[in-house]
Amino acid sequence: QLQLVESGGGSVQPGGSLRLSCAGSGSTFSYYGIGWFRQAPGKEREGISCIASGGLGKVYADSVKGRLTISRDNASATVYLQMNSLKPEDTAVYYCAGDWGPYSRICSIETDDGRYKNWGQGIQVTVSS
């Protein structure tokens, strides 16, 4: 059973940067696509980025395209989300999640199809002056 733990959140001023990490347990981490999602108060959960298990396929939501970069290091079982030019509307709880799919070149940031079955506990990101 894949377990995921997010880290790297916190408070930052508009225009600032943060790097979130999603650390996985177990030897099968490389067989999972990893997605990043966020949920702001009063809003639905939003898929913002994902990376396929093979590391080549990446997806970004329009709301973050050009500002976020996702990467993975299977040797350390970690996926990173570099977030630059942060805006107040990026304030949310951020979650990473795993989607079983060995050697896959594609991933999805859909939130309602049930593919992501392993979720981290979430971490707060606050962008405010």
C-alpha positions as CSV (number, residue, x, y, z in Angstrom):
1,Q,0.0,0.0,0.0
2,L,1.5,3.3,-1.1
3,Q,1.7,6.0,1.6
4,L,2.4,9.6,0.7
5,V,3.5,12.5,2.8
6,E,3.6,16.1,1.6
7,S,6.1,18.7,2.9
8,G,7.4,22.1,1.9
9,G,4.2,24.2,2.4
10,G,3.9,27.4,4.3
11,S,3.3,31.1,3.9
12,V,4.8,33.2,1.1
13,Q,4.2,36.7,-0.3
14,P,2.7,37.1,-3.8
15,G,5.3,36.5,-6.4
16,G,7.2,34.2,-4.2
17,S,8.1,30.5,-4.6
18,L,7.7,27.3,-2.8
19,R,8.7,23.7,-3.6
20,L,6.4,21.0,-2.4
21,S,7.6,17.4,-1.9
22,C,5.6,14.3,-2.0
23,A,7.5,11.4,-0.4
24,G,6.3,7.9,-1.0
25,S,6.9,4.7,0.9
26,G,7.4,1.2,-0.4
27,S,9.3,-0.2,-3.3
28,T,6.5,0.3,-5.9
29,F,6.6,4.1,-5.9
30,S,8.0,4.1,-9.5
31,Y,4.9,2.2,-10.7
32,Y,2.6,5.1,-9.7
33,G,1.6,8.2,-11.5
34,I,1.5,11.0,-9.0
35,G,-0.9,13.9,-9.1
36,W,-1.1,17.2,-7.2
37,F,-4.4,18.6,-6.2
38,R,-5.6,21.5,-4.1
39,Q,-8.7,22.6,-2.3
40,A,-9.4,26.1,-1.2
41,P,-12.0,26.9,1.5
42,G,-15.5,26.7,0.0
43,K,-14.2,25.4,-3.3
44,E,-14.1,22.0,-4.9
45,R,-10.8,20.0,-5.1
46,E,-8.9,21.0,-8.3
47,G,-6.3,18.9,-10.1
48,I,-3.3,21.0,-10.9
49,S,-0.5,18.8,-12.1
50,C,0.5,15.2,-12.6
51,I,3.5,13.1,-13.7
52,A,3.3,9.7,-15.2
53,S,5.1,6.7,-13.6
54,G,7.5,6.7,-16.5
55,G,8.3,10.4,-15.8
56,L,7.8,11.6,-19.4
57,G,4.1,12.4,-19.4
58,K,3.2,15.6,-17.5
59,V,0.0,17.6,-17.3
60,Y,-0.7,21.1,-15.9
61,A,-4.0,22.8,-15.3
62,D,-4.4,26.1,-17.2
63,S,-4.6,28.0,-13.9
64,V,-1.0,27.0,-13.1
65,K,0.6,26.5,-16.5
66,G,3.9,28.3,-16.8
67,R,4.3,28.8,-13.1
68,L,4.5,25.2,-11.8
69,T,7.0,22.5,-12.7
70,I,6.5,18.9,-11.7
71,S,9.4,16.4,-11.5
72,R,10.1,13.0,-9.9
73,D,13.1,11.2,-8.5
74,N,12.2,7.5,-8.2
75,A,15.5,6.7,-6.5
76,S,14.3,8.7,-3.5
77,A,10.6,8.0,-4.1
78,T,9.8,11.7,-4.2
79,V,7.8,13.9,-6.5
80,Y,8.4,17.6,-6.5
81,L,6.2,20.6,-7.4
82,Q,8.1,23.8,-7.9
83,M,5.7,26.7,-7.6
84,N,6.8,30.1,-8.8
85,S,5.1,33.5,-9.2
86,L,2.6,32.5,-6.6
87,K,-0.7,34.4,-6.3
88,P,-3.2,34.8,-3.5
89,E,-5.6,32.6,-5.4
90,D,-3.1,29.7,-5.0
91,T,-3.9,29.6,-1.3
92,A,-5.2,26.1,-0.6
93,V,-4.5,22.8,1.0
94,Y,-2.3,20.8,-1.4
95,Y,-2.5,17.1,-1.7
96,C,-0.5,14.5,-3.6
97,A,-2.0,11.2,-4.7
98,G,-1.0,8.0,-6.4
99,D,-2.5,6.3,-9.4
100,W,-1.3,2.7,-10.1
101,G,0.1,2.5,-13.6
102,P,3.5,0.9,-14.2
103,Y,5.6,2.2,-17.2
104,S,2.9,4.6,-18.2
105,R,3.5,7.7,-20.3
106,I,0.3,9.4,-19.5
107,C,-1.4,10.8,-16.4
108,S,-4.6,12.7,-15.5
109,I,-5.6,15.5,-13.2
110,E,-9.3,14.5,-13.3
111,T,-10.7,14.5,-9.8
112,D,-13.9,12.5,-10.2
113,D,-13.0,9.3,-11.9
114,G,-11.6,7.5,-8.9
115,R,-8.2,6.7,-10.3
116,Y,-6.3,8.1,-7.4
117,K,-6.6,5.8,-4.5
118,N,-3.7,6.7,-2.4
119,W,-3.7,10.2,-0.9
120,G,-1.4,12.2,1.4
121,Q,-2.7,14.1,4.4
122,G,-2.4,17.5,2.7
123,I,-0.3,20.6,3.4
124,Q,-1.3,24.3,3.7
125,V,0.0,26.9,1.2
126,T,-0.9,30.5,2.0
127,V,0.0,33.3,-0.4
128,S,-0.6,36.7,1.2
129,S,1.0,40.1,1.7
